[in-house]
Amino acid sequence: MKQQNILIIGGGASGIVAAIIARRHKANVTILERNSKIGKKILATGNGRCNFTNANTTKNDYNHPEFVSKAIDVFGPKMTMDFFESLGIAPKIEDLGKTYPLSEQASSILDVLVYEINRIGVNVVTDAYVKSIKKTNNGFTVQLENGERYDADKVIISTGGKAMPSSGSDGFGYKLAEQLGHHATKVFPALVKLKLDSPYLKQLDGVKIPGRVQLMHRNQMLQEEEGDVLFTKTGISGPTILQISRKANTLLAEKQEIWIKVILVNLLTRADVEKRLSLSASRPVDFSLVGLIHKKIIPSLLKEAGIKDHSILVSQLSPKEKNKLLQLLFDWRFLVMESHGFEDAQVTAGGIDINEIKSDTLESKLVKGLYFTGEIIDIDGLCGGYNLQWAWSSGYLAGKSASN
Ligand SMILES: Cc1cc2nc3c(=O)[nH]c(=O)nc-3n(C[C@H](O)[C@H](O)[C@H](O)COP(=O)(O)OP(=O)(O)OC[C@H]3O[C@@H](n4cnc5c(N)ncnc54)[C@H](O)[C@@H]3O)c2cc1C
């Protein structure tokens, strides 16, 4: 069989794995990376710990389950852990299947990938910003910003989406794909903080609570997440909110009014809290809430409940005030204005239309010899290791298919 010359545009998570797998299948592989080093974004993942897979990953953790199923079948979380184990990474599986390197350093993941790239002889060209791509009779010609040209039998576009553009993924990959006739669906930030319309943000900024949040639309709960909720000076964040942000952004794009309902008291019932308040009848109302909710939230909560005098005794509250206070502890609503942008997003929702890509090889249906991996495709998953898993799975499948 003829040795394939493969160019991989983008040395991120998916491009690196595609390169390793194609090289292991005897292809001659070159990565073209615009940064001075490959894998910059990997270093930022998982708060520097790199949540590199989720042990429980299934196709249903993605927006297009049927499209991802082949890639997840051939290179799922178990294969990913084995792959990294063979490169020297001991996995550490935490709650809900989130998996990190035992070192808890994202740099370990990048170090072992770079070592393998060098060991097996993948060519890496850095400071190589690809600006154009053309189909030729025999394959492809790719041109860099500095005018240099590269020819190849096959090309894998692994440029990522638009999330965290400072890491290199500035969205130009979509333009490259369009040069060959491909189309991107509408892209928007996902796994991203939300901006709220609330007079209390200044006071609440920095408060982190273990709570429950619900995405509300027309008084109906659309999504519920339990875990850390973090208030910021512009709105709300934390893993719970990141999970909700995709659906929130979809509705915001349709100009729908959406609310975040925060359940401050997650582990007690309303009756429990009512009992506590009656036992605190002779205490000031602000003091009666200490030990129940985060202290920094109390003044804002009382204000929202319409209680002006924060040191009024619980027994002196009117039934209306007491009722409102109880209600807010279990249902405090905040109007969502918009989300933060791609700069703050962990992932891009939308991308190259899956109808233009063969799901069993990740080869383009429009251009023979062209492949896609990772986030540039209209695939995204929840927070928890699923997006890197897609990067590795798609990198494996495209690298293997392109080398044949
Ligand atoms: C802060 C943050 C934390 C995250 N944490 C996690 C986590 O813990 N777990 C998880 O599963 N996912 C996480 N993600 C998501 C995950 O990192 C991405 O989904 C994944 O890296 C996508 O891989 P990719 O190969 O498609 O693209 P990228 O990793 O974005 O790589 C694309 C590469 O292509 C290069 N490039 C782009 N255009 C060109 C061009 N024209 N010419 C040459 N090179 C080009 C870029 O410089 C970049 O190196 C996180 C993301 C962010 C931003």
The ligand as an SDF file (V2000), in Angstrom:
LIG
                    3D

 53 58  0  0  0  0  0  0  0  0999 V2000
  -10.2970   26.7710   29.6510 C   0  0  0  0  0  0  0  0  0  0  0  0
  -10.7210   25.4690   29.0420 C   0  0  0  0  0  0  0  0  0  0  0  0
  -10.7880   24.3430   29.8390 C   0  0  0  0  0  0  0  0  0  0  0  0
  -11.2040   23.1220   29.2980 C   0  0  0  0  0  0  0  0  0  0  0  0
  -11.1990   22.0250   30.0930 N   0  0  0  0  0  0  0  0  0  0  0  0
  -11.5910   20.8340   29.5890 C   0  0  0  0  0  0  0  0  0  0  0  0
  -11.5350   19.6510   30.3860 C   0  0  0  0  0  0  0  0  0  0  0  0
  -11.0290   19.6450   31.5120 O   0  0  0  0  0  0  0  0  0  0  0  0
  -12.0010   18.4940   29.8210 N   0  0  0  0  0  0  0  0  0  0  0  0
  -12.5020   18.4410   28.5440 C   0  0  0  0  0  0  0  0  0  0  0  0
  -12.9190   17.3790   28.1160 O   0  0  0  0  0  0  0  0  0  0  0  0
  -12.4930   19.5300   27.7520 N   0  0  0  0  0  0  0  0  0  0  0  0
  -12.0450   20.7180   28.2290 C   0  0  0  0  0  0  0  0  0  0  0  0
  -12.0220   21.8150   27.4170 N   0  0  0  0  0  0  0  0  0  0  0  0
  -12.4110   21.6620   25.9880 C   0  0  0  0  0  0  0  0  0  0  0  0
  -11.2680   21.0250   25.1590 C   0  0  0  0  0  0  0  0  0  0  0  0
  -10.0410   21.5950   25.5480 O   0  0  0  0  0  0  0  0  0  0  0  0
  -11.4980   21.2030   23.6660 C   0  0  0  0  0  0  0  0  0  0  0  0
  -12.7650   20.7020   23.3220 O   0  0  0  0  0  0  0  0  0  0  0  0
  -10.4220   20.4960   22.8410 C   0  0  0  0  0  0  0  0  0  0  0  0
   -9.1600   21.0150   23.1620 O   0  0  0  0  0  0  0  0  0  0  0  0
  -10.6860   20.6620   21.3420 C   0  0  0  0  0  0  0  0  0  0  0  0
   -9.6240   20.0640   20.6450 O   0  0  0  0  0  0  0  0  0  0  0  0
   -9.3480   20.4480   19.1250 P   0  0  0  0  0  0  0  0  0  0  0  0
   -8.1610   19.6500   18.7030 O   0  0  0  0  0  0  0  0  0  0  0  0
  -10.5800   20.3190   18.3310 O   0  0  0  0  0  0  0  0  0  0  0  0
   -9.0030   22.0010   19.1180 O   0  0  0  0  0  0  0  0  0  0  0  0
   -7.9310   22.8750   19.9230 P   0  0  0  0  0  0  0  0  0  0  0  0
   -7.4820   22.1500   21.1370 O   0  0  0  0  0  0  0  0  0  0  0  0
   -8.5440   24.2060   20.0610 O   0  0  0  0  0  0  0  0  0  0  0  0
   -6.6900   22.9530   18.9370 O   0  0  0  0  0  0  0  0  0  0  0  0
   -6.7340   23.6210   17.6960 C   0  0  0  0  0  0  0  0  0  0  0  0
   -5.3110   23.9360   17.2730 C   0  0  0  0  0  0  0  0  0  0  0  0
   -5.3010   24.3920   15.9240 O   0  0  0  0  0  0  0  0  0  0  0  0
   -4.4570   25.5130   15.8110 C   0  0  0  0  0  0  0  0  0  0  0  0
   -4.9140   26.3140   14.6640 N   0  0  0  0  0  0  0  0  0  0  0  0
   -6.1090   26.9420   14.5270 C   0  0  0  0  0  0  0  0  0  0  0  0
   -6.2010   27.5250   13.3180 N   0  0  0  0  0  0  0  0  0  0  0  0
   -5.0480   27.2680   12.6780 C   0  0  0  0  0  0  0  0  0  0  0  0
   -4.5480   27.6080   11.3680 C   0  0  0  0  0  0  0  0  0  0  0  0
   -5.2820   28.3160   10.5140 N   0  0  0  0  0  0  0  0  0  0  0  0
   -3.3000   27.1840   11.0350 N   0  0  0  0  0  0  0  0  0  0  0  0
   -2.5570   26.4560   11.9010 C   0  0  0  0  0  0  0  0  0  0  0  0
   -2.9820   26.1130   13.1390 N   0  0  0  0  0  0  0  0  0  0  0  0
   -4.2220   26.5080   13.5070 C   0  0  0  0  0  0  0  0  0  0  0  0
   -4.5830   26.2120   17.1410 C   0  0  0  0  0  0  0  0  0  0  0  0
   -3.4880   27.0660   17.4010 O   0  0  0  0  0  0  0  0  0  0  0  0
   -4.6830   25.0420   18.1130 C   0  0  0  0  0  0  0  0  0  0  0  0
   -3.4220   24.6270   18.5550 O   0  0  0  0  0  0  0  0  0  0  0  0
  -11.5840   23.0350   27.9220 C   0  0  0  0  0  0  0  0  0  0  0  0
  -11.4880   24.1700   27.1290 C   0  0  0  0  0  0  0  0  0  0  0  0
  -11.0580   25.3790   27.6670 C   0  0  0  0  0  0  0  0  0  0  0  0
  -10.9560   26.5920   26.7780 C   0  0  0  0  0  0  0  0  0  0  0  0
  1  2  1  0
  2  3  1  0
  2 52  2  0
  3  4  2  0
  4  5  1  0
  4 50  1  0
  5  6  2  0
  6  7  1  0
  6 13  1  0
  7  8  2  0
  7  9  1  0
  9 10  1  0
 10 11  2  0
 10 12  1  0
 12 13  2  0
 13 14  1  0
 14 15  1  0
 14 50  1  0
 15 16  1  0
 16 17  1  0
 16 18  1  0
 18 19  1  0
 18 20  1  0
 20 21  1  0
 20 22  1  0
 22 23  1  0
 23 24  1  0
 24 25  2  0
 24 26  1  0
 24 27  1  0
 27 28  1  0
 28 29  2  0
 28 30  1  0
 28 31  1  0
 31 32  1  0
 32 33  1  0
 33 34  1  0
 33 48  1  0
 34 35  1  0
 35 36  1  0
 35 46  1  0
 36 37  1  0
 36 45  1  0
 37 38  2  0
 38 39  1  0
 39 40  1  0
 39 45  2  0
 40 41  1  0
 40 42  2  0
 42 43  1  0
 43 44  2  0
 44 45  1  0
 46 47  1  0
 46 48  1  0
 48 49  1  0
 50 51  2  0
 51 52  1  0
 52 53  1  0
M  END
$$$$
